[in-house]
Amino acid sequence: MSVLDVLRGAFSLLFGLGVLCWVVLVPVTASAQTGSDTALLIHGGAGGMSQDAMSEAQQRTYKQALRRALTAGNGVLQDGGTALDAVEAVITTMESDTLFNAGRGAVLTSQNTVELDAAIMDGETRNAGALTGVKTVKHPIRLARTIMTESEHVMMAQEGAETFAEEHGLEQVKNDYFITERRRSGAGDDAHVQKTAEKFGTVGAVALDQEGNLAAGTSTGGISNKRFGRIGDSPIVGAGTYASNESVAVSATGQGEFYIRSVAAHNVASRVRFGEASLPEAAQAAVEEAEALGGVGGVIVLDPEGNMAMPFTTNGMFRAYVDTEGNTAVRIFGAQEDGDM
């Protein structure tokens, strides 16, 4: 008896029993994958990019890059990896992608060098690692995690952080590795996109793993033409990065000085934990508070139940997610823009 005959017999039996077997034959699509207890949100920065000025090709290029990073992190979660592992996988992918202002492709300081900041935080233990002003570490997010796990410190800076990276075998490169011709000259087909997005082009991720633990991470080159030695919110725990299983995981992107002053990431967590605000209310209130001080930007937020929020006060925010039901989306502008995938 052939396989086809066996299938025909099985279908006949099922139909005879009144079972609607067509449901199991519906293919799983990219936007409706198998659900799990995990979730992942990522961002590639918020900024003044204009939907009218961004061509469909440019939008597609950025969305493909976001999709690659999302897939890398979600693959870790689906394989049983930790939220920290997923955050690291997302951010290392984006640090290697010259489209984003983190790692290779980061913006230049006033001295035409690249200075990198990053932070990572474990929601289960509230342990954290961070660095600022690094010029030679290929993947700052890996250094942040190594500081968290291999030292008694939370934050290291500049040469001290680079020496620590060398001591722990992390890959180091010359500063020229991070500098792309597009950043140096501002030329290219997507020059407008860079000019409007690079000011806030931080990358970040928040994740929920199968054990119910949260993690958050953020990596950036800061703001274009910044004064050398300037530190933004990204590496500061509670400002640009925060995670606690008792509340939420947050990664922020925006005008760092104002997100520091409003302690934006912890602001969201406090509103949820102590103010009993809903996740969307807490996230929206935090970005509005930073805006009231004079700074725009956005946050991605995730709680232990898989609820999520992604508010921003700029024209757009590069972002993507996969929720606990396996639904995914990749977006730049409004919540329901055409061509999410």
Contacts in CASP RR format, 6 or more apart in sequence:
PFRMAT RR
TARGET T0000
AUTHOR 0000-0000-0000
METHOD contacts of the structure
MODEL  1
MSVLDVLRGAFSLLFGLGVLCWVVLVPVTASAQTGSDTALLIHGGAGGMS
QDAMSEAQQRTYKQALRRALTAGNGVLQDGGTALDAVEAVITTMESDTLF
NAGRGAVLTSQNTVELDAAIMDGETRNAGALTGVKTVKHPIRLARTIMTE
SEHVMMAQEGAETFAEEHGLEQVKNDYFITERRRSGAGDDAHVQKTAEKF
GTVGAVALDQEGNLAAGTSTGGISNKRFGRIGDSPIVGAGTYASNESVAV
SATGQGEFYIRSVAAHNVASRVRFGEASLPEAAQAAVEEAEALGGVGGVI
VLDPEGNMAMPFTTNGMFRAYVDTEGNTAVRIFGAQEDGDM
11 21 0 8 1.000
14 21 0 8 1.000
15 21 0 8 1.000
28 34 0 8 1.000
30 328 0 8 1.000
30 341 0 8 1.000
31 327 0 8 1.000
31 328 0 8 1.000
31 329 0 8 1.000
31 340 0 8 1.000
31 341 0 8 1.000
32 325 0 8 1.000
32 326 0 8 1.000
32 327 0 8 1.000
33 322 0 8 1.000
33 326 0 8 1.000
33 327 0 8 1.000
33 328 0 8 1.000
34 326 0 8 1.000
35 324 0 8 1.000
35 325 0 8 1.000
35 326 0 8 1.000
36 77 0 8 1.000
36 78 0 8 1.000
36 210 0 8 1.000
36 324 0 8 1.000
36 326 0 8 1.000
37 208 0 8 1.000
37 210 0 8 1.000
37 212 0 8 1.000
37 324 0 8 1.000
38 74 0 8 1.000
38 77 0 8 1.000
38 78 0 8 1.000
38 86 0 8 1.000
38 207 0 8 1.000
38 208 0 8 1.000
38 209 0 8 1.000
38 210 0 8 1.000
38 322 0 8 1.000
38 324 0 8 1.000
39 207 0 8 1.000
39 208 0 8 1.000
39 302 0 8 1.000
39 306 0 8 1.000
39 308 0 8 1.000
39 321 0 8 1.000
39 322 0 8 1.000
39 323 0 8 1.000
39 324 0 8 1.000
40 70 0 8 1.000
40 73 0 8 1.000
40 74 0 8 1.000
40 77 0 8 1.000
40 86 0 8 1.000
40 90 0 8 1.000
40 205 0 8 1.000
40 206 0 8 1.000
40 207 0 8 1.000
40 208 0 8 1.000
40 302 0 8 1.000
40 321 0 8 1.000
40 322 0 8 1.000
41 205 0 8 1.000
41 206 0 8 1.000
41 207 0 8 1.000
41 300 0 8 1.000
41 301 0 8 1.000
41 302 0 8 1.000
41 308 0 8 1.000
41 310 0 8 1.000
41 319 0 8 1.000
41 320 0 8 1.000
41 321 0 8 1.000
42 66 0 8 1.000
42 69 0 8 1.000
42 70 0 8 1.000
42 90 0 8 1.000
42 94 0 8 1.000
42 203 0 8 1.000
42 204 0 8 1.000
42 205 0 8 1.000
42 300 0 8 1.000
42 319 0 8 1.000
42 320 0 8 1.000
42 321 0 8 1.000
43 202 0 8 1.000
43 203 0 8 1.000
43 204 0 8 1.000
43 205 0 8 1.000
43 251 0 8 1.000
43 253 0 8 1.000
43 298 0 8 1.000
43 300 0 8 1.000
43 310 0 8 1.000
43 317 0 8 1.000
43 318 0 8 1.000
43 319 0 8 1.000
44 66 0 8 1.000
44 94 0 8 1.000
44 100 0 8 1.000
44 201 0 8 1.000
44 202 0 8 1.000
44 203 0 8 1.000
44 204 0 8 1.000
44 253 0 8 1.000
44 317 0 8 1.000
44 318 0 8 1.000
44 319 0 8 1.000
45 100 0 8 1.000
45 101 0 8 1.000
45 197 0 8 1.000
45 200 0 8 1.000
45 201 0 8 1.000
45 202 0 8 1.000
45 203 0 8 1.000
45 253 0 8 1.000
45 254 0 8 1.000
45 317 0 8 1.000
45 318 0 8 1.000
45 319 0 8 1.000
46 200 0 8 1.000
46 201 0 8 1.000
46 253 0 8 1.000
46 254 0 8 1.000
46 296 0 8 1.000
46 297 0 8 1.000
46 298 0 8 1.000
46 312 0 8 1.000
46 313 0 8 1.000
46 314 0 8 1.000
46 316 0 8 1.000
46 317 0 8 1.000
46 318 0 8 1.000
47 196 0 8 1.000
47 197 0 8 1.000
47 199 0 8 1.000
47 200 0 8 1.000
47 201 0 8 1.000
47 254 0 8 1.000
47 296 0 8 1.000
47 297 0 8 1.000
47 314 0 8 1.000
47 315 0 8 1.000
47 316 0 8 1.000
47 317 0 8 1.000
48 196 0 8 1.000
48 197 0 8 1.000
48 199 0 8 1.000
48 200 0 8 1.000
48 314 0 8 1.000
48 315 0 8 1.000
48 316 0 8 1.000
49 193 0 8 1.000
49 196 0 8 1.000
49 197 0 8 1.000
49 315 0 8 1.000
49 316 0 8 1.000
49 332 0 8 1.000
50 196 0 8 1.000
50 315 0 8 1.000
51 315 0 8 1.000
51 332 0 8 1.000
51 333 0 8 1.000
51 337 0 8 1.000
53 192 0 8 1.000
53 193 0 8 1.000
53 196 0 8 1.000
54 192 0 8 1.000
54 193 0 8 1.000
54 332 0 8 1.000
58 189 0 8 1.000
58 190 0 8 1.000
58 193 0 8 1.000
59 332 0 8 1.000
61 99 0 8 1.000
61 190 0 8 1.000
62 99 0 8 1.000
62 193 0 8 1.000
62 318 0 8 1.000
62 332 0 8 1.000
63 320 0 8 1.000
63 330 0 8 1.000
63 331 0 8 1.000
63 332 0 8 1.000
63 339 0 8 1.000
63 340 0 8 1.000
63 341 0 8 1.000
65 94 0 8 1.000
65 97 0 8 1.000
65 99 0 8 1.000
65 100 0 8 1.000
66 318 0 8 1.000
66 319 0 8 1.000
66 320 0 8 1.000
66 330 0 8 1.000
67 320 0 8 1.000
67 330 0 8 1.000
67 341 0 8 1.000
68 93 0 8 1.000
68 97 0 8 1.000
69 90 0 8 1.000
69 91 0 8 1.000
69 93 0 8 1.000
69 94 0 8 1.000
69 97 0 8 1.000
69 203 0 8 1.000
69 205 0 8 1.000
69 320 0 8 1.000
70 90 0 8 1.000
70 320 0 8 1.000
70 321 0 8 1.000
70 322 0 8 1.000
70 328 0 8 1.000
70 330 0 8 1.000
72 89 0 8 1.000
72 90 0 8 1.000
72 93 0 8 1.000
73 86 0 8 1.000
73 87 0 8 1.000
73 89 0 8 1.000
73 90 0 8 1.000
73 93 0 8 1.000
73 205 0 8 1.000
73 207 0 8 1.000
74 86 0 8 1.000
74 322 0 8 1.000
75 86 0 8 1.000
75 89 0 8 1.000
76 82 0 8 1.000
76 85 0 8 1.000
76 86 0 8 1.000
76 89 0 8 1.000
77 83 0 8 1.000
77 86 0 8 1.000
77 207 0 8 1.000
77 208 0 8 1.000
77 209 0 8 1.000
77 210 0 8 1.000
80 209 0 8 1.000
80 210 0 8 1.000
81 209 0 8 1.000
81 210 0 8 1.000
82 209 0 8 1.000
82 211 0 8 1.000
82 213 0 8 1.000
82 215 0 8 1.000
83 122 0 8 1.000
83 123 0 8 1.000
83 207 0 8 1.000
83 208 0 8 1.000
83 209 0 8 1.000
83 212 0 8 1.000
83 213 0 8 1.000
83 214 0 8 1.000
83 215 0 8 1.000
83 249 0 8 1.000
84 120 0 8 1.000
84 122 0 8 1.000
84 145 0 8 1.000
84 207 0 8 1.000
84 215 0 8 1.000
85 209 0 8 1.000
86 205 0 8 1.000
86 207 0 8 1.000
86 209 0 8 1.000
86 215 0 8 1.000
87 120 0 8 1.000
87 141 0 8 1.000
87 204 0 8 1.000
87 205 0 8 1.000
87 206 0 8 1.000
87 207 0 8 1.000
87 215 0 8 1.000
87 216 0 8 1.000
87 217 0 8 1.000
88 120 0 8 1.000
88 141 0 8 1.000
88 142 0 8 1.000
88 145 0 8 1.000
90 203 0 8 1.000
90 204 0 8 1.000
90 205 0 8 1.000
90 207 0 8 1.000
91 102 0 8 1.000
91 118 0 8 1.000
91 139 0 8 1.000
91 141 0 8 1.000
91 203 0 8 1.000
91 204 0 8 1.000
91 205 0 8 1.000
91 217 0 8 1.000
91 218 0 8 1.000
91 219 0 8 1.000
92 139 0 8 1.000
92 141 0 8 1.000
92 142 0 8 1.000
94 100 0 8 1.000
94 102 0 8 1.000
94 203 0 8 1.000
94 204 0 8 1.000
94 219 0 8 1.000
95 102 0 8 1.000
95 103 0 8 1.000
95 104 0 8 1.000
95 138 0 8 1.000
95 139 0 8 1.000
95 140 0 8 1.000
95 141 0 8 1.000
95 203 0 8 1.000
95 219 0 8 1.000
96 103 0 8 1.000
96 104 0 8 1.000
96 139 0 8 1.000
97 104 0 8 1.000
98 104 0 8 1.000
98 105 0 8 1.000
98 180 0 8 1.000
98 182 0 8 1.000
99 105 0 8 1.000
100 201 0 8 1.000
100 203 0 8 1.000
100 318 0 8 1.000
101 107 0 8 1.000
101 197 0 8 1.000
101 198 0 8 1.000
101 201 0 8 1.000
101 202 0 8 1.000
101 203 0 8 1.000
101 220 0 8 1.000
101 221 0 8 1.000
101 222 0 8 1.000
102 116 0 8 1.000
102 118 0 8 1.000
102 140 0 8 1.000
102 201 0 8 1.000
102 202 0 8 1.000
102 203 0 8 1.000
102 219 0 8 1.000
102 220 0 8 1.000
102 221 0 8 1.000
103 114 0 8 1.000
103 116 0 8 1.000
103 138 0 8 1.000
103 139 0 8 1.000
103 140 0 8 1.000
103 178 0 8 1.000
103 219 0 8 1.000
103 221 0 8 1.000
104 177 0 8 1.000
104 178 0 8 1.000
104 180 0 8 1.000
105 114 0 8 1.000
105 178 0 8 1.000
105 179 0 8 1.000
105 180 0 8 1.000
105 182 0 8 1.000
105 183 0 8 1.000
106 114 0 8 1.000
106 116 0 8 1.000
106 178 0 8 1.000
106 183 0 8 1.000
106 220 0 8 1.000
106 221 0 8 1.000
106 222 0 8 1.000
107 114 0 8 1.000
107 183 0 8 1.000
107 198 0 8 1.000
107 201 0 8 1.000
107 221 0 8 1.000
107 222 0 8 1.000
107 223 0 8 1.000
107 224 0 8 1.000
107 225 0 8 1.000
107 226 0 8 1.000
108 114 0 8 1.000
108 179 0 8 1.000
108 183 0 8 1.000
108 184 0 8 1.000
108 224 0 8 1.000
108 225 0 8 1.000
109 115 0 8 1.000
109 225 0 8 1.000
109 226 0 8 1.000
109 227 0 8 1.000
109 228 0 8 1.000
109 229 0 8 1.000
109 230 0 8 1.000
110 225 0 8 1.000
110 226 0 8 1.000
110 227 0 8 1.000
110 228 0 8 1.000
111 228 0 8 1.000
112 179 0 8 1.000
112 184 0 8 1.000
113 135 0 8 1.000
113 175 0 8 1.000
113 179 0 8 1.000
113 228 0 8 1.000
114 135 0 8 1.000
114 175 0 8 1.000
114 178 0 8 1.000
114 179 0 8 1.000
114 221 0 8 1.000
115 132 0 8 1.000
115 133 0 8 1.000
115 134 0 8 1.000
115 135 0 8 1.000
115 221 0 8 1.000
115 222 0 8 1.000
115 226 0 8 1.000
115 228 0 8 1.000
115 229 0 8 1.000
115 230 0 8 1.000
116 131 0 8 1.000
116 133 0 8 1.000
116 134 0 8 1.000
116 135 0 8 1.000
116 137 0 8 1.000
116 140 0 8 1.000
116 178 0 8 1.000
116 219 0 8 1.000
116 220 0 8 1.000
116 221 0 8 1.000
117 130 0 8 1.000
117 131 0 8 1.000
117 132 0 8 1.000
117 133 0 8 1.000
117 134 0 8 1.000
117 140 0 8 1.000
117 219 0 8 1.000
117 220 0 8 1.000
117 221 0 8 1.000
117 222 0 8 1.000
117 231 0 8 1.000
117 232 0 8 1.000
117 234 0 8 1.000
117 235 0 8 1.000
118 130 0 8 1.000
118 131 0 8 1.000
118 134 0 8 1.000
118 140 0 8 1.000
118 141 0 8 1.000
118 143 0 8 1.000
118 144 0 8 1.000
118 217 0 8 1.000
118 218 0 8 1.000
118 219 0 8 1.000
118 220 0 8 1.000
118 234 0 8 1.000
118 235 0 8 1.000
119 128 0 8 1.000
119 129 0 8 1.000
119 130 0 8 1.000
119 131 0 8 1.000
119 144 0 8 1.000
119 155 0 8 1.000
119 217 0 8 1.000
119 218 0 8 1.000
119 234 0 8 1.000
119 235 0 8 1.000
119 236 0 8 1.000
119 237 0 8 1.000
119 240 0 8 1.000
119 241 0 8 1.000
120 128 0 8 1.000
120 129 0 8 1.000
120 130 0 8 1.000
120 141 0 8 1.000
120 144 0 8 1.000
120 145 0 8 1.000
120 148 0 8 1.000
120 215 0 8 1.000
120 216 0 8 1.000
120 217 0 8 1.000
120 218 0 8 1.000
120 241 0 8 1.000
121 127 0 8 1.000
121 128 0 8 1.000
121 129 0 8 1.000
121 148 0 8 1.000
121 215 0 8 1.000
121 216 0 8 1.000
121 217 0 8 1.000
121 237 0 8 1.000
121 241 0 8 1.000
121 242 0 8 1.000
121 243 0 8 1.000
121 249 0 8 1.000
122 128 0 8 1.000
122 148 0 8 1.000
122 213 0 8 1.000
122 215 0 8 1.000
122 243 0 8 1.000
123 213 0 8 1.000
123 214 0 8 1.000
123 215 0 8 1.000
123 216 0 8 1.000
123 243 0 8 1.000
123 244 0 8 1.000
123 245 0 8 1.000
123 249 0 8 1.000
124 213 0 8 1.000
124 214 0 8 1.000
124 245 0 8 1.000
126 243 0 8 1.000
126 244 0 8 1.000
127 148 0 8 1.000
127 149 0 8 1.000
128 148 0 8 1.000
128 154 0 8 1.000
128 237 0 8 1.000
128 241 0 8 1.000
129 144 0 8 1.000
129 145 0 8 1.000
129 147 0 8 1.000
129 148 0 8 1.000
129 153 0 8 1.000
129 154 0 8 1.000
129 155 0 8 1.000
129 237 0 8 1.000
130 144 0 8 1.000
130 147 0 8 1.000
130 154 0 8 1.000
130 155 0 8 1.000
130 156 0 8 1.000
130 235 0 8 1.000
130 236 0 8 1.000
130 237 0 8 1.000
130 241 0 8 1.000
131 137 0 8 1.000
131 140 0 8 1.000
131 143 0 8 1.000
131 144 0 8 1.000
131 147 0 8 1.000
131 155 0 8 1.000
131 156 0 8 1.000
131 157 0 8 1.000
131 161 0 8 1.000
131 235 0 8 1.000
132 155 0 8 1.000
132 157 0 8 1.000
132 158 0 8 1.000
132 161 0 8 1.000
132 231 0 8 1.000
132 232 0 8 1.000
132 235 0 8 1.000
133 157 0 8 1.000
133 158 0 8 1.000
133 161 0 8 1.000
133 229 0 8 1.000
133 231 0 8 1.000
134 140 0 8 1.000
134 143 0 8 1.000
134 158 0 8 1.000
134 161 0 8 1.000
134 162 0 8 1.000
134 165 0 8 1.000
135 158 0 8 1.000
135 162 0 8 1.000
135 175 0 8 1.000
136 162 0 8 1.000
136 165 0 8 1.000
136 172 0 8 1.000
136 173 0 8 1.000
136 174 0 8 1.000
136 175 0 8 1.000
137 143 0 8 1.000
137 161 0 8 1.000
137 162 0 8 1.000
137 165 0 8 1.000
137 170 0 8 1.000
137 171 0 8 1.000
137 172 0 8 1.000
137 173 0 8 1.000
138 170 0 8 1.000
138 171 0 8 1.000
138 172 0 8 1.000
138 173 0 8 1.000
138 177 0 8 1.000
139 170 0 8 1.000
139 171 0 8 1.000
140 219 0 8 1.000
141 217 0 8 1.000
141 219 0 8 1.000
142 170 0 8 1.000
143 161 0 8 1.000
143 164 0 8 1.000
143 165 0 8 1.000
143 170 0 8 1.000
144 217 0 8 1.000
144 219 0 8 1.000
144 235 0 8 1.000
146 164 0 8 1.000
146 165 0 8 1.000
146 168 0 8 1.000
146 170 0 8 1.000
147 153 0 8 1.000
147 154 0 8 1.000
147 155 0 8 1.000
147 156 0 8 1.000
147 161 0 8 1.000
147 164 0 8 1.000
148 154 0 8 1.000
150 168 0 8 1.000
151 164 0 8 1.000
154 237 0 8 1.000
155 235 0 8 1.000
155 237 0 8 1.000
156 164 0 8 1.000
162 172 0 8 1.000
165 172 0 8 1.000
166 172 0 8 1.000
181 187 0 8 1.000
182 188 0 8 1.000
182 190 0 8 1.000
182 191 0 8 1.000
182 194 0 8 1.000
183 194 0 8 1.000
183 198 0 8 1.000
186 194 0 8 1.000
186 195 0 8 1.000
196 315 0 8 1.000
197 318 0 8 1.000
198 224 0 8 1.000
199 223 0 8 1.000
199 224 0 8 1.000
199 254 0 8 1.000
199 255 0 8 1.000
200 223 0 8 1.000
200 253 0 8 1.000
200 254 0 8 1.000
200 255 0 8 1.000
200 296 0 8 1.000
200 297 0 8 1.000
200 314 0 8 1.000
201 220 0 8 1.000
201 222 0 8 1.000
201 253 0 8 1.000
201 254 0 8 1.000
201 318 0 8 1.000
202 218 0 8 1.000
202 219 0 8 1.000
202 220 0 8 1.000
202 221 0 8 1.000
202 222 0 8 1.000
202 234 0 8 1.000
202 252 0 8 1.000
202 253 0 8 1.000
202 254 0 8 1.000
203 218 0 8 1.000
203 219 0 8 1.000
203 220 0 8 1.000
203 253 0 8 1.000
204 216 0 8 1.000
204 217 0 8 1.000
204 218 0 8 1.000
204 219 0 8 1.000
204 251 0 8 1.000
204 253 0 8 1.000
204 300 0 8 1.000
205 216 0 8 1.000
205 217 0 8 1.000
205 251 0 8 1.000
205 300 0 8 1.000
206 214 0 8 1.000
206 215 0 8 1.000
206 216 0 8 1.000
206 217 0 8 1.000
206 243 0 8 1.000
206 248 0 8 1.000
206 249 0 8 1.000
206 250 0 8 1.000
206 251 0 8 1.000
206 300 0 8 1.000
206 301 0 8 1.000
206 302 0 8 1.000
207 214 0 8 1.000
207 215 0 8 1.000
207 216 0 8 1.000
207 249 0 8 1.000
207 302 0 8 1.000
208 214 0 8 1.000
208 249 0 8 1.000
208 302 0 8 1.000
208 304 0 8 1.000
208 306 0 8 1.000
208 324 0 8 1.000
209 215 0 8 1.000
212 245 0 8 1.000
212 304 0 8 1.000
213 245 0 8 1.000
214 243 0 8 1.000
214 244 0 8 1.000
214 245 0 8 1.000
214 248 0 8 1.000
214 249 0 8 1.000
214 302 0 8 1.000
214 303 0 8 1.000
214 304 0 8 1.000
215 243 0 8 1.000
215 249 0 8 1.000
216 241 0 8 1.000
216 242 0 8 1.000
216 243 0 8 1.000
216 249 0 8 1.000
216 250 0 8 1.000
216 251 0 8 1.000
216 265 0 8 1.000
217 241 0 8 1.000
217 243 0 8 1.000
217 251 0 8 1.000
218 234 0 8 1.000
218 235 0 8 1.000
218 240 0 8 1.000
218 241 0 8 1.000
218 251 0 8 1.000
218 252 0 8 1.000
218 253 0 8 1.000
219 234 0 8 1.000
220 232 0 8 1.000
220 234 0 8 1.000
220 253 0 8 1.000
222 230 0 8 1.000
222 232 0 8 1.000
222 234 0 8 1.000
223 230 0 8 1.000
223 255 0 8 1.000
223 256 0 8 1.000
232 239 0 8 1.000
232 256 0 8 1.000
232 257 0 8 1.000
232 259 0 8 1.000
232 260 0 8 1.000
233 239 0 8 1.000
233 240 0 8 1.000
233 252 0 8 1.000
233 254 0 8 1.000
233 256 0 8 1.000
233 257 0 8 1.000
233 259 0 8 1.000
233 260 0 8 1.000
233 264 0 8 1.000
233 265 0 8 1.000
234 240 0 8 1.000
234 241 0 8 1.000
234 252 0 8 1.000
234 256 0 8 1.000
235 241 0 8 1.000
236 260 0 8 1.000
237 265 0 8 1.000
238 250 0 8 1.000
238 263 0 8 1.000
238 264 0 8 1.000
238 265 0 8 1.000
238 266 0 8 1.000
238 269 0 8 1.000
239 252 0 8 1.000
239 256 0 8 1.000
239 259 0 8 1.000
239 260 0 8 1.000
239 263 0 8 1.000
239 264 0 8 1.000
239 265 0 8 1.000
239 266 0 8 1.000
240 250 0 8 1.000
240 251 0 8 1.000
240 252 0 8 1.000
240 256 0 8 1.000
240 259 0 8 1.000
240 260 0 8 1.000
240 264 0 8 1.000
240 265 0 8 1.000
241 250 0 8 1.000
241 251 0 8 1.000
241 252 0 8 1.000
241 265 0 8 1.000
242 248 0 8 1.000
242 249 0 8 1.000
242 250 0 8 1.000
242 265 0 8 1.000
242 266 0 8 1.000
242 268 0 8 1.000
242 269 0 8 1.000
243 249 0 8 1.000
243 250 0 8 1.000
244 269 0 8 1.000
244 273 0 8 1.000
245 304 0 8 1.000
246 273 0 8 1.000
247 268 0 8 1.000
247 269 0 8 1.000
247 270 0 8 1.000
247 272 0 8 1.000
247 273 0 8 1.000
247 303 0 8 1.000
248 268 0 8 1.000
248 269 0 8 1.000
248 272 0 8 1.000
248 279 0 8 1.000
248 282 0 8 1.000
248 301 0 8 1.000
248 302 0 8 1.000
248 303 0 8 1.000
249 301 0 8 1.000
249 302 0 8 1.000
249 303 0 8 1.000
250 264 0 8 1.000
250 265 0 8 1.000
250 266 0 8 1.000
250 268 0 8 1.000
250 269 0 8 1.000
250 299 0 8 1.000
250 300 0 8 1.000
250 301 0 8 1.000
251 265 0 8 1.000
251 299 0 8 1.000
251 300 0 8 1.000
252 259 0 8 1.000
252 264 0 8 1.000
252 265 0 8 1.000
252 297 0 8 1.000
252 298 0 8 1.000
252 299 0 8 1.000
253 297 0 8 1.000
253 298 0 8 1.000
253 299 0 8 1.000
253 317 0 8 1.000
254 295 0 8 1.000
254 296 0 8 1.000
254 297 0 8 1.000
254 298 0 8 1.000
254 314 0 8 1.000
255 290 0 8 1.000
255 294 0 8 1.000
255 295 0 8 1.000
255 296 0 8 1.000
255 297 0 8 1.000
256 295 0 8 1.000
257 295 0 8 1.000
258 290 0 8 1.000
258 291 0 8 1.000
258 293 0 8 1.000
258 294 0 8 1.000
258 295 0 8 1.000
259 265 0 8 1.000
259 290 0 8 1.000
259 295 0 8 1.000
259 297 0 8 1.000
261 290 0 8 1.000
261 293 0 8 1.000
262 286 0 8 1.000
262 289 0 8 1.000
262 290 0 8 1.000
262 293 0 8 1.000
264 286 0 8 1.000
264 287 0 8 1.000
264 289 0 8 1.000
264 290 0 8 1.000
264 299 0 8 1.000
265 286 0 8 1.000
265 299 0 8 1.000
267 282 0 8 1.000
267 285 0 8 1.000
267 286 0 8 1.000
267 289 0 8 1.000
268 282 0 8 1.000
268 283 0 8 1.000
268 286 0 8 1.000
268 299 0 8 1.000
268 301 0 8 1.000
269 282 0 8 1.000
271 277 0 8 1.000
271 281 0 8 1.000
271 282 0 8 1.000
271 285 0 8 1.000
271 286 0 8 1.000
272 278 0 8 1.000
272 279 0 8 1.000
272 282 0 8 1.000
272 303 0 8 1.000
277 285 0 8 1.000
279 301 0 8 1.000
279 303 0 8 1.000
279 307 0 8 1.000
279 308 0 8 1.000
279 309 0 8 1.000
280 309 0 8 1.000
280 311 0 8 1.000
282 301 0 8 1.000
282 309 0 8 1.000
283 299 0 8 1.000
283 301 0 8 1.000
283 309 0 8 1.000
283 310 0 8 1.000
283 311 0 8 1.000
284 309 0 8 1.000
284 311 0 8 1.000
286 299 0 8 1.000
287 297 0 8 1.000
287 298 0 8 1.000
287 299 0 8 1.000
287 311 0 8 1.000
287 312 0 8 1.000
287 313 0 8 1.000
288 313 0 8 1.000
290 296 0 8 1.000
290 297 0 8 1.000
290 313 0 8 1.000
291 297 0 8 1.000
291 313 0 8 1.000
295 313 0 8 1.000
296 312 0 8 1.000
296 313 0 8 1.000
296 314 0 8 1.000
297 312 0 8 1.000
297 313 0 8 1.000
297 314 0 8 1.000
297 317 0 8 1.000
298 310 0 8 1.000
298 311 0 8 1.000
298 312 0 8 1.000
298 313 0 8 1.000
298 314 0 8 1.000
298 317 0 8 1.000
299 309 0 8 1.000
299 310 0 8 1.000
299 311 0 8 1.000
299 312 0 8 1.000
300 308 0 8 1.000
300 309 0 8 1.000
300 310 0 8 1.000
300 319 0 8 1.000
300 321 0 8 1.000
301 308 0 8 1.000
301 309 0 8 1.000
301 310 0 8 1.000
302 308 0 8 1.000
306 323 0 8 1.000
306 324 0 8 1.000
308 321 0 8 1.000
308 323 0 8 1.000
310 317 0 8 1.000
310 319 0 8 1.000
310 321 0 8 1.000
315 333 0 8 1.000
316 332 0 8 1.000
316 333 0 8 1.000
316 334 0 8 1.000
317 332 0 8 1.000
318 332 0 8 1.000
319 330 0 8 1.000
319 331 0 8 1.000
319 332 0 8 1.000
320 328 0 8 1.000
320 329 0 8 1.000
320 330 0 8 1.000
320 331 0 8 1.000
321 328 0 8 1.000
321 329 0 8 1.000
322 328 0 8 1.000
328 341 0 8 1.000
329 340 0 8 1.000
329 341 0 8 1.000
330 340 0 8 1.000
330 341 0 8 1.000
331 337 0 8 1.000
331 340 0 8 1.000
END
